[in-house]
């Protein structure tokens, strides 16, 4: 006979940036609130720094902390995997057969990396010059390969959207191209993407075209990586609507895998036809069940999936969850804000900030298309501190606002 369900006022699914920050923020707002957080992982990772690790500018061990050390005081930690949801009974189903009941539910389950969808990739990752900054154990190998390359061809791939941190695939590209120049080696760098531009917001895409030209990078649009032969050092791409296959040799290959919502969300009553958790893009409330909220990478919100987006979403979820539980309070709304610090070289960053519909909303009045050394310091030193504080419910100040700049792209030196 299955165990009787445990019940809490609020249940949070996911111990990533979104789940931990919501838990901590709610505890700060309402210390008496009965909260359970479900997360099976033993460690939590500061993933935004993995690009810097892959560029030789950050220690990998500094990006990991024990999960138990980050669970807010007074929050029950359920170290188990989620198998599904029963929104009618108001229960979360665990893989071990347990059920946890709730009055309100927050889903912050992140997304999954689908390495297996690229033929041959899993067998060669971490060997044969094939790496990815999207894994803790592989980011150091990225730098090992880049630093050791003495010539030849380097390929950098991006899958179809949505993915976490859409700028990360080309961050690896620019850091590598910068290193090749510093080392005085001749490497032909190629960037492959299924998209039609370097970035989804034209304001920034036009500036990034100049960065690509600066490094003599060959950009290949409409290309989807489908197979990797590690020992043979070849990558195969599907091109165009007829999916014609083309093969390219490499000496180094940086792969960003296809990504999707976790399977327990895709197969649940919380997802829409896209497979992602269906939420109102402004209130972050489930469009199917009013006592459920979602944020972070697992939802249908059409924003860039970044830690900065989580930071902007958390106050909205906190306010609207309390409104749901207490029956009072003003409705909070998310404007789609996301930030992508694009590392155009070791020492400079183009700080891309924007909201829904590509509205440019920088935190500073300077033209955000210009790579700046001050933003490198922000990325390497300030943002990691802000991140770990955020997980404690300390979100810091938010200065982003719509600003206008000349249409002409300024002079750019990556």
C-alpha positions in Angstrom: 0.0 0.0 0.0 1.5 3.4 -0.9 2.4 5.7 1.9 -0.1 8.5 2.9 1.0 11.8 1.3 2.9 14.4 3.3 1.3 17.8 2.9 2.9 21.3 3.0 1.5 24.8 2.4 3.9 25.3 -0.5 5.9 22.8 -2.4 8.8 23.8 -4.7 10.1 21.4 -7.4 13.7 22.1 -8.2 16.8 23.2 -6.3 18.4 25.2 -9.1 18.8 29.0 -9.1 15.0 29.5 -9.4 13.8 27.0 -6.8 16.4 28.0 -4.1 15.8 31.7 -4.6 12.1 31.4 -4.4 12.3 29.3 -1.2 14.7 31.8 0.4 12.8 34.8 -0.7 9.5 33.4 0.7 11.1 32.5 4.0 12.4 36.0 4.3 9.0 37.4 3.6 7.0 34.9 5.6 9.3 33.0 8.1 6.3 31.0 9.3 5.5 29.6 5.9 5.5 25.8 5.6 7.7 25.0 2.6 9.1 21.8 1.2 11.7 21.8 -1.6 12.2 18.7 -3.8 15.7 18.2 -5.3 17.7 15.0 -5.6 21.0 16.5 -6.6 23.9 16.4 -4.2 25.5 19.6 -5.5 24.4 23.0 -6.9 26.4 24.6 -9.7 27.1 28.2 -10.7 26.8 27.3 -14.4 27.3 30.9 -15.8 31.0 30.6 -14.9 31.5 27.4 -17.0 32.1 29.6 -20.1 35.0 31.3 -18.2 36.3 27.9 -17.1 36.4 26.9 -20.8 38.2 30.1 -21.6 40.9 29.5 -18.9 39.7 32.4 -16.7 37.9 30.7 -13.8 38.4 27.7 -11.4 35.9 24.9 -11.9 35.8 24.0 -8.2 34.6 27.5 -7.4 31.4 26.8 -9.3 30.1 24.0 -7.1 28.6 23.9 -3.5 26.8 21.1 -1.6 23.0 21.4 -2.1 22.4 20.8 1.7 24.4 24.0 2.4 22.0 26.1 0.3 18.6 24.9 1.5 17.1 27.8 3.5 16.7 27.3 7.2 13.2 26.0 8.0 12.6 24.6 4.5 12.1 20.8 4.4 14.5 19.3 1.8 13.1 16.2 0.0 16.1 14.6 -1.7 14.1 12.6 -4.2 13.3 12.7 -7.9 9.9 13.8 -9.2 8.0 11.4 -11.4 4.9 13.5 -12.1 2.1 15.7 -10.9 -1.6 15.2 -9.9 -3.0 18.7 -9.9 -6.5 17.5 -9.2 -5.4 15.8 -5.9 -2.8 18.7 -5.4 0.1 16.2 -5.1 3.6 15.8 -6.5 4.5 12.2 -7.3 8.0 11.0 -6.4 9.9 8.3 -8.2 10.0 6.2 -5.0 6.2 6.1 -4.9 5.7 8.8 -2.3 3.2 11.7 -2.8 3.6 15.2 -1.4 0.5 17.3 -1.1 0.4 21.1 -1.4 -1.8 24.1 -1.2 0.3 25.9 -3.8 3.1 24.6 -6.0 6.1 26.2 -7.6 7.8 24.3 -10.4 11.4 25.3 -11.2 12.7 22.1 -12.6 15.1 23.5 -15.2 15.6 21.7 -18.5 17.4 18.6 -19.7 20.4 18.3 -22.0 19.7 15.8 -24.8 23.2 14.6 -25.6 21.8 11.4 -27.1 20.1 13.2 -29.9 23.4 13.8 -31.7 24.6 10.5 -33.1 28.0 9.4 -31.7 28.4 12.4 -29.4 28.1 10.6 -26.0 30.8 8.2 -27.0 33.4 10.9 -27.7 32.7 13.7 -25.3 35.8 14.5 -23.4 38.1 12.8 -25.9 39.2 13.3 -29.5 39.0 17.1 -29.1 35.3 17.1 -28.5 34.0 19.1 -25.5 31.2 21.3 -24.1 31.0 24.1 -21.6 27.5 22.8 -20.7 29.0 20.1 -18.3 30.9 20.6 -15.1 33.4 17.8 -16.0 33.9 19.0 -19.6 34.5 22.7 -19.2 38.1 22.2 -18.1 38.7 20.0 -21.1 37.5 22.8 -23.4 40.3 25.0 -22.2 42.8 22.1 -22.4 41.9 21.7 -26.1 41.9 25.4 -26.9 45.2 26.1 -25.2 46.8 23.1 -26.8 45.6 23.7 -30.4 48.5 24.6 -32.7 46.5 25.1 -35.9 43.8 23.6 -38.0 40.0 23.9 -37.7 37.8 24.6 -34.7 34.0 24.1 -34.9 31.4 25.6 -32.5 27.8 24.5 -32.6 24.4 25.8 -31.4 21.2 23.8 -31.4 17.7 24.9 -32.1 16.1 27.2 -29.5 15.1 27.3 -26.7 18.3 26.6 -24.8 19.7 27.8 -21.5 21.9 30.9 -22.0 21.5 31.4 -25.8 24.7 33.4 -25.9 26.9 30.7 -24.4 27.7 28.8 -27.6 29.3 31.9 -29.1 30.9 33.0 -25.8 33.1 29.8 -26.2 33.7 30.8 -29.8 35.0 34.3 -29.1 37.1 33.3 -26.1 38.7 30.6 -28.3 39.3 32.9 -31.2 40.9 35.4 -28.8 43.2 32.8 -27.4 44.3 31.6 -30.8 45.3 35.2 -31.7 47.1 35.6 -28.4 49.0 32.4 -29.0 49.9 33.3 -32.5 48.4 30.2 -34.0 46.4 29.9 -37.2 43.0 28.3 -36.6 40.0 28.6 -38.9 37.0 28.9 -36.5 33.5 28.0 -37.7 30.1 28.7 -36.0 27.1 26.5 -36.9 23.6 27.4 -35.9 20.1 26.4 -37.2 19.1 30.1 -36.8 19.3 32.9 -39.3 21.4 35.3 -37.2 24.1 35.4 -34.5 21.6 36.6 -31.9 17.8 36.7 -31.5 17.7 40.5 -30.9 18.7 42.4 -34.0 20.1 45.3 -32.1 22.8 43.0 -30.7 23.0 40.7 -33.7 24.3 43.5 -35.9 27.1 44.3 -33.4 28.0 40.6 -33.1 28.4 40.4 -36.8 31.3 42.8 -36.4 32.8 40.6 -33.7 32.6 37.6 -36.1 34.2 39.7 -38.9 37.0 40.8 -36.5 38.0 37.2 -35.9 37.5 36.1 -39.5 35.0 33.5 -38.2 33.0 31.6 -40.8 29.3 31.7 -39.7 27.0 28.9 -41.1 23.3 29.6 -40.6 20.6 27.0 -41.1 22.9 24.2 -39.9 21.9 21.6 -37.3 24.6 19.2 -35.9 23.3 15.6 -36.1 26.3 13.3 -35.8 29.9 13.3 -34.6 32.7 10.9 -35.4 35.2 11.5 -32.7 38.0 9.2 -33.9 37.5 10.3 -37.5 37.4 14.0 -36.4 34.3 14.8 -38.5 31.0 16.5 -37.7 27.8 16.1 -39.8 25.1 18.7 -40.2 21.6 18.9 -41.7 21.1 21.9 -43.8 17.9 23.6 -44.9 14.3 22.3 -45.1 15.4 19.3 -47.2 17.9 18.3 -44.4 20.8 17.7 -46.8 23.8 16.4 -45.0 27.2 18.0 -45.1 30.3 16.9 -43.2 33.2 19.0 -41.8 36.5 17.9 -40.4 37.8 19.4 -37.2 40.7 19.5 -34.8 38.5 20.8 -32.0 34.7 20.7 -31.6 32.7 22.5 -29.0 29.1 21.2 -28.9 26.0 22.6 -27.3 23.4 19.8 -27.2 19.7 20.0 -28.0 17.6 20.8 -24.9 14.1 20.2 -23.8 11.8 20.3 -20.7 12.4 17.4 -18.2 10.5 14.3 -19.2 8.3 14.4 -16.0 7.1 17.8 -17.2 6.7 16.9 -20.8 4.4 14.0 -19.9 2.5 15.8 -17.2 -0.8 17.8 -17.1 1.2 20.9 -16.6 2.7 21.0 -20.1 1.1 22.3 -23.3 1.7 20.8 -26.8 5.2 22.2 -26.9 6.2 20.0 -23.9 7.1 23.0 -21.7 5.2 24.0 -18.6 2.4 26.3 -19.7 2.4 29.6 -17.7 1.2 33.1 -18.3 4.3 35.0 -19.5 3.6 37.9 -17.2 2.2 36.5 -14.0 4.1 33.1 -14.3 0.9 31.4 -13.1 0.0 28.1 -14.7 -2.6 28.7 -17.5 -4.1 25.3 -16.6 -4.1 25.3 -12.7 -4.3 28.6 -10.7 -2.6 27.2 -7.6 0.6 26.3 -9.6 3.4 28.7 -10.7 6.5 28.1 -12.8 9.7 30.0 -13.5 13.2 29.4 -14.8 14.1 27.2 -17.7 11.2 24.8 -17.7 8.4 27.1 -18.7 6.9 28.4 -22.0 7.8 32.1 -21.3 9.4 33.4 -24.5 12.4 35.0 -22.8 16.1 34.0 -22.8 16.7 31.3 -20.3 19.3 32.9 -18.0 20.1 33.4 -14.3 19.3 37.1 -14.8 15.8 36.1 -16.0 15.4 34.0 -12.9 16.4 37.0 -10.7 13.7 39.1 -12.4 11.1 36.3 -12.2 11.5 35.5 -8.5 9.8 38.6 -7.1 6.9 38.1 -9.4 6.4 34.5 -8.3 6.9 35.3 -4.6 4.3 38.1 -4.8 1.8 36.1 -6.8 2.2 32.9 -4.7 1.5 34.9 -1.5 -1.5 36.5 -3.2 -2.8 33.0 -4.1 -2.3 31.7 -0.5 -3.5 34.8 1.4 -6.2 35.9 -1.0 -4.9 39.5 -1.0 -2.2 41.6 -2.5 -1.4 43.2 -5.8 -0.6 41.1 -8.9 3.0 41.2 -9.9 4.1 41.0 -13.6 7.3 39.9 -15.3 8.5 42.0 -18.3 10.6 39.3 -19.9 13.9 40.7 -18.8 17.1 38.7 -19.4 20.8 39.5 -19.5 23.5 37.8 -21.5 27.1 39.0 -20.8 28.8 38.1 -24.1 32.5 37.4 -23.6 33.9 38.9 -26.9 37.5 38.3 -25.6 39.4 37.5 -22.5 39.0 40.9 -20.8 35.9 42.4 -22.5 32.2 41.8 -22.5 29.2 43.0 -24.5 26.4 43.2 -21.9 23.2 42.4 -23.8 20.1 43.1 -21.8 16.5 43.0 -23.2 12.9 42.3 -22.4 10.0 40.7 -24.3 9.8 41.6 -28.0 13.5 42.5 -28.1 13.1 45.7 -26.2 16.6 46.9 -25.3 16.7 47.5 -21.5 20.3 48.1 -20.3 21.1 48.6 -16.6 23.6 51.4 -17.6 23.1 54.3 -20.0 26.3 53.3 -22.0 25.8 51.8 -25.4 25.5 48.1 -24.6 26.8 47.0 -28.0 30.3 48.2 -27.1 32.4 45.5 -25.4 33.9 46.9 -22.1 36.6 45.9 -19.6 34.4 47.0 -16.7 31.8 44.4 -17.7 34.4 41.7 -17.6 35.1 42.6 -14.0 31.3 42.5 -13.5 31.0 39.1 -15.0 34.1 37.5 -13.3 33.9 39.0 -9.8 30.6 40.7 -9.0 28.0 38.4 -10.6 29.2 35.2 -8.9 28.9 37.0 -5.5 25.5 38.3 -6.5 24.4 34.8 -7.6 25.3 33.1 -4.3 23.6 36.0 -2.4 20.5 35.6 -4.6 20.2 32.0 -3.5 19.8 33.4 0.0 16.9 35.6 -1.1 19.1 38.8 -1.4 18.3 39.9 -4.9 20.2 43.2 -4.9 19.2 46.3 -7.0 17.6 46.2 -10.5 18.4 49.1 -12.8 17.2 47.8 -16.2 15.1 50.2 -18.2 14.2 50.8 -21.8 16.8 53.1 -23.4 17.3 54.3 -27.0 20.6 54.4 -28.9 21.6 55.4 -32.4 20.6 52.9 -35.1 24.2 52.7 -36.5 26.4 50.1 -34.9 29.3 51.8 -33.1 33.0 51.0 -33.7 33.7 47.7 -31.9 37.0 46.3 -30.7 36.3 42.8 -29.1 
